[in-house]
C-alpha cells in the first residue's frame, strides 16, 4: 500500500469515528476505487455520500491548505461528476478537524486552496444535515 492510500485510510477512519460520535450511522466502502468513501445517515434523514480527502499544509503560507478534489494519480487527474458524492470532507491533520463542502461548491475543480482565516471554519458538521434533512417516507410493501 502506498503512502497516499495509507494517509487516506487514516483520514477515513478518523471521519468514521467522529461521525459515529455525532450520532451518524456510517457505512464505508472497501478499497479506493469508489467515488464516495462513506455514506452516513441519521434516520429518518436520507443517506449522505461523502468523499474524504486529506489536506496538504502549505509550508510557505500560514494556515493554508491544498485539497485535491479529483481522481487519479500522476499526470492524469479527472474531476468528480455530479452524483459521485454529496459532500467533500477534508481532514486538516495539524488541527485534527474536518472542513466540509457541498458537491456543487467544488464541481469541476481539481484542487481547492483553503484558509480558515479567509473561508469557512472547520468542524462545520452541520453541513451534513442541510439541505439533506429531507425525511424518507416509508412506502408500503406490495
NORTAPE-V739082 format. One record per residue. N is the residue number from 1. RES is the residue in one small letter. SS is DSSP state (helix for helix, strand for strand, loop for the rest). Layout:
# NORTAPE-V739082
N&RES&SS, N&RES&SS
This chain:
# NORTAPE-V739082
1&x&loop, 2&x&loop, 3&x&helix, 4&x&helix, 5&x&helix, 6&x&helix, 7&x&helix, 8&x&helix, 9&x&helix, 10&x&helix, 11&x&helix, 12&x&helix, 13&x&helix, 14&x&helix, 15&x&helix, 16&x&helix, 17&x&helix, 18&x&helix, 19&x&helix, 20&x&helix, 21&x&helix, 22&x&loop, 23&x&loop, 24&x&loop, 25&x&strand, 26&x&strand, 27&x&strand, 28&x&strand, 29&x&loop, 30&x&loop, 31&x&loop, 32&x&loop, 33&x&loop, 34&x&loop, 35&x&loop, 36&x&loop, 37&x&loop, 38&x&strand, 39&x&strand, 40&x&strand, 41&x&strand, 42&x&loop, 43&x&loop, 44&x&loop, 45&x&strand, 46&x&loop, 47&x&loop, 48&x&strand, 49&x&strand, 50&x&strand, 51&x&strand, 52&x&strand, 53&x&strand, 54&x&strand, 55&x&loop, 56&x&strand, 57&x&strand, 58&x&loop, 59&x&loop, 60&x&loop, 61&x&loop, 62&x&loop, 63&x&loop, 64&x&strand, 65&x&strand, 66&x&strand, 67&x&strand, 68&x&strand, 69&x&loop, 70&x&strand, 71&x&strand, 72&x&loop, 73&x&loop, 74&x&loop, 75&x&loop, 76&x&loop, 77&x&loop, 78&x&strand, 79&x&strand, 80&x&loop, 81&x&loop, 82&x&loop, 83&x&loop, 84&x&loop, 85&x&loop, 86&x&loop, 87&x&strand, 88&x&strand, 89&x&strand, 90&x&strand, 91&x&strand, 92&x&strand, 93&x&loop, 94&x&loop, 95&x&loop, 96&x&loop, 97&x&strand, 98&x&strand, 99&x&strand, 100&x&strand, 101&x&strand, 102&x&strand, 103&x&helix, 104&x&helix, 105&x&helix, 106&x&helix, 107&x&loop, 108&x&loop, 109&x&loop, 110&x&loop, 111&x&strand, 112&x&strand, 113&x&strand, 114&x&strand, 115&x&strand, 116&x&loop, 117&x&loop, 118&x&loop, 119&x&loop, 120&x&loop, 121&x&loop, 122&x&loop, 123&x&loop, 124&x&loop, 125&x&helix, 126&x&helix, 127&x&helix, 128&x&helix, 129&x&loop, 130&x&loop, 131&x&loop, 132&x&loop, 133&x&loop, 134&x&loop, 135&x&strand, 136&x&loop, 137&x&loop, 138&x&loop, 139&x&loop, 140&x&loop, 141&x&loop, 142&x&loop
